[in-house]
């Protein structure tokens, strides 16, 4: 039998046996691959589910902790605010304040380890529940939050503030914010564009910017703009400005501004005269409206307010416009120079701003937008011994392109435009949102 069995194998050719072995091996290999694939799929799914559940759990825990921390901080802030409104602090008697602090310390939560009465500006502890630091300066003791105590003093006393203003800020409704900053003494020099001064003057004459749309649903964008052109309306994204205002603007320059200027004058002198003329025009418009109302006569009431250039002229704040020729204002100045003894000397403006920077004890830069105003504000520190000590910029341009408008203020530090220890921040967002928030926040801090 054994030999018969052995002989049976001889009836199967070697080629068939080899193909069978190969097929069997292939089937086994495919089965292994499928098994590994299915196993990998379920493993990956299980891993993803575990990671997702873990991430959700960590996020939820972090959110709860953050909410708890926020509530704790808000509670401490409320306690501090309530405490600071006490009559003892208003009277200013340090012994009375000392006794008051000890009394209140016993009533406060255990989270509070000490209560201090600080002299703003110097950071000196005038009274405290901790006798060890009574009379000390927190800055000398390396208290982390100590330098914030002098913030109000820094921005109100010996800091020279230079503001750069670019973009369509007047058409967007930011005009009154700049005016208030100038009138309240927070601006020592303003660097802006010819377009800003053009739109500012138009509103000083009673012209208005109207909130419209960037397009119309029944027309293409091109058709919409062609329609606006036919109707004599200029578009600034979703803001409309009737072209008739530019005719009034040109007449104002020729009748009230240019005649007071002869020969070659600086751009700063030109903007100063523009501000004076704008203030007079706004006052005349307001008087005419008041007379018409008193007499009961019909007439078009125009909301004319003096504006940025007028406020700067009133407060003796120099206004620099280094690229004035890139605007309707610059075009009108050039046209007038063709028929009169008049010219603008651009380089002479650099003397005034550089002198201001040179004489400042400390300097701060607020840059709204970018372009020429930003560079003009910052470059002045390249020709004086010092540099800016503070800086804030509001822009929508990204820093990755390498362009000036989006460049961080830390990048400007590498050029020597900011001191190594300067405090700077760049806010990348719509300036028509961030600028009002910045002004409101600063005013709130100053009022505290």
BELWO-V800033 format. One record per residue. RES is the residue in one small letter. OMEGA is omega in whole degrees, 0 to 359 (NA if undefined). D_FIRST is the distance of its C-alpha to the first C-alpha in whole Angstrom. Layout:
<<RES OMEGA D_FIRST> <RES OMEGA D_FIRST>>
This chain:
<<x 182 0> <x 179 4> <x 177 5> <x 179 5> <x 179 6> <x 180 8> <x 179 9> <x 179 10> <x 181 13> <x 178 14> <x 180 16> <x 182 18> <x 180 21> <x 182 22> <x 180 25> <x 180 24> <x 181 22> <x 179 25> <x 179 28> <x 179 25> <x 180 26> <x 180 30> <x 180 30> <x 179 28> <x 179 31> <x 179 34> <x 179 33> <x 181 33> <x 178 36> <x 179 38> <x 178 37> <x 180 38> <x 179 41> <x 180 42> <x 179 42> <x 179 44> <x 180 46> <x 179 47> <x 178 47> <x 180 50> <x 181 51> <x 178 52> <x 180 52> <x 179 55> <x 180 57> <x 179 57> <x 179 58> <x 180 61> <x 180 62> <x 180 62> <x 179 64> <x 179 66> <x 179 67> <x 179 68> <x 179 70> <x 181 72> <x 179 72> <x 179 74> <x 180 76> <x 179 77> <x 179 78> <x 180 80> <x 178 82> <x 179 83> <x 179 84> <x 178 86> <x 179 87> <x 178 88> <x 179 89> <x 179 91> <x 180 93> <x 179 94> <x 179 95> <x 179 97> <x 178 99> <x 179 100> <x 179 101> <x 178 103> <x 181 104> <x 180 106> <x 179 107> <x 180 109> <x 184 110> <x 181 112> <x 182 114> <x 182 116> <x 180 120> <x 179 119> <x 180 118> <x 181 120> <x 173 123> <x 178 122> <x 188 123> <x 178 121> <x 178 121> <x 179 121> <x 180 118> <x 179 117> <x 181 117> <x 180 116> <x 179 113> <x 179 112> <x 182 113> <x 180 110> <x 181 108> <x 183 108> <x 184 107> <x 182 104> <x 182 100> <x 179 99> <x 182 97> <x 183 100> <x 180 101> <x 178 105> <x 185 107> <x 174 109> <x 190 112> <x 173 112> <x 182 115> <x 179 113> <x 180 113> <x 182 114> <x 181 111> <x 178 113> <x 181 112> <x 178 116> <x 184 115> <x 173 111> <x 176 110> <x 184 108> <x 185 111> <x 182 109> <x 179 109> <x 181 113> <x 181 115> <x 174 112> <x 184 111> <x 178 107> <x 180 106> <x 181 107> <x 176 105> <x 174 102> <x 189 101> <x 185 99> <x 187 101> <x 185 104> <x 177 105> <x 182 104> <x 182 108> <x 185 109> <x 182 108> <x 179 111> <x 182 113> <x 185 111> <x 183 111> <x 186 115> <x 193 117> <x 178 117> <x 175 114> <x 185 114> <x 177 112> <x 183 111> <x 173 110> <x 185 108> <x 179 108> <x 179 106> <x 184 104> <x 185 106> <x 177 107> <x 176 110> <x 181 109> <x 175 106> <x 183 109> <x 186 109> <x 185 112> <x 178 114> <x 179 111> <x 179 113> <x 181 116> <x 178 116> <x 179 114> <x 183 117> <x 179 120> <x 174 118> <x 182 119> <x 180 115> <x 178 115> <x 175 117> <x 180 116> <x 175 114> <x 185 112> <x 183 111> <x 175 111> <x 179 113> <x 178 111> <x 180 112> <x 177 115> <x 181 116> <x 177 114> <x 180 116> <x 179 119> <x 179 118> <x 176 118> <x 179 121> <x 179 123> <x 177 122> <x 183 119> <x 171 116> <x 185 112> <x 179 110> <x 181 107> <x 179 105> <x 178 101> <x 178 99> <x 178 99> <x 184 99> <x 183 96> <x 181 98> <x 172 98> <x 179 96> <x 181 97> <x 179 99> <x 180 101> <x 181 102> <x 176 103> <x 177 105> <x 178 107> <x 179 108> <x 179 109> <x 182 111> <x 178 113> <x 181 114> <x 176 111> <x 181 109> <x 173 106> <x 190 104> <x 180 101> <x 177 102> <x 181 106> <x 178 108> <x 179 112> <x 183 114> <x 179 116> <x 179 119> <x 180 119> <x 176 119> <x 177 122> <x 178 124> <x 180 122> <x 178 123> <x 179 127> <x 180 126> <x 184 126> <x 183 128> <x 190 131> <x 184 130> <x 185 128> <x 182 129> <x 181 133> <x 184 133> <x 179 131> <x 178 132> <x 181 131> <x 181 128> <x 177 126> <x 177 123> <x 179 120> <x 177 121> <x 178 125> <x 180 124> <x 176 121> <x 179 124> <x 176 127> <x 179 124> <x 178 124> <x 180 127> <x 179 128> <x 179 125> <x 179 127> <x 181 130> <x 180 128> <x 179 126> <x 179 129> <x 179 131> <x 179 129> <x 179 129> <x 179 133> <x 178 133> <x 180 130> <x 179 132> <x 179 135> <x 179 134> <x 180 133> <x 182 136> <x 179 138> <x 180 135> <x 179 135> <x 178 132> <x 180 130> <x 179 126> <x 183 125> <x 183 123> <x 182 121> <x 176 123> <x 189 122> <x 174 123> <x 190 119> <x 182 117> <x 180 120> <x 179 123> <x 179 121> <x 178 121> <x 180 124> <x 183 126> <x 181 124> <x 176 124> <x 181 121> <x 177 120> <x 180 118> <x 182 116> <x 189 114> <x 179 113> <x 185 111> <x 181 114> <x 179 114> <x 183 111> <x 175 112> <x 178 115> <x 178 117> <x 178 117> <x 180 117> <x 177 121> <x 179 122> <x 179 121> <x 180 123> <x 181 126> <x 180 126> <x 183 126> <x 182 130> <x 178 131> <x 184 131> <x 177 128> <x 179 125> <x 179 122> <x 186 122> <x 186 118> <x 183 118> <x 179 121> <x 183 119> <x 180 117> <x 183 120> <x 181 120> <x 179 116> <x 177 116> <x 179 119> <x 179 118> <x 182 115> <x 184 117> <x 183 119> <x 174 116> <x 173 116> <x 184 112> <x 177 111> <x 180 108> <x 171 107> <x 184 106> <x 177 104> <x 187 103> <x 182 101> <x 176 101> <x 183 102> <x 180 106> <x 180 107> <x 182 104> <x 181 105> <x 177 108> <x 187 108> <x 186 106> <x 182 107> <x 180 110> <x 179 109> <x 183 108> <x 177 112> <x 184 113> <x 185 112> <x 178 110> <x 181 108> <x 178 107> <x 180 106> <x 178 105> <x 174 103> <x 174 101> <x 178 100> <x 184 99> <x 174 97> <x 181 94> <x 182 93> <x 180 90> <x 187 90> <x 182 87> <x 182 89> <x 179 91> <x 182 94> <x 187 97> <x 181 98> <x 183 94> <x 179 94> <x 177 94> <x 173 97> <x 176 95> <x 178 95> <x 177 99> <x 180 99> <x 178 97> <x 182 100> <x 180 103> <x 175 104> <x 176 103> <x 180 104> <x 182 100> <x 182 101> <x 178 102> <x 184 101> <x 175 99> <x 176 97> <x 181 96> <x 182 95> <x 181 93> <x 180 94> <x 183 97> <x 178 100> <x 174 102> <x 187 100> <x 181 100> <x 176 103> <x 179 105> <x 179 102> <x 181 103> <x 180 107> <x 179 107> <x 179 105> <x 179 107> <x 179 110> <x 179 109> <x 182 108> <x 182 112> <x 182 113> <x NA 111>>
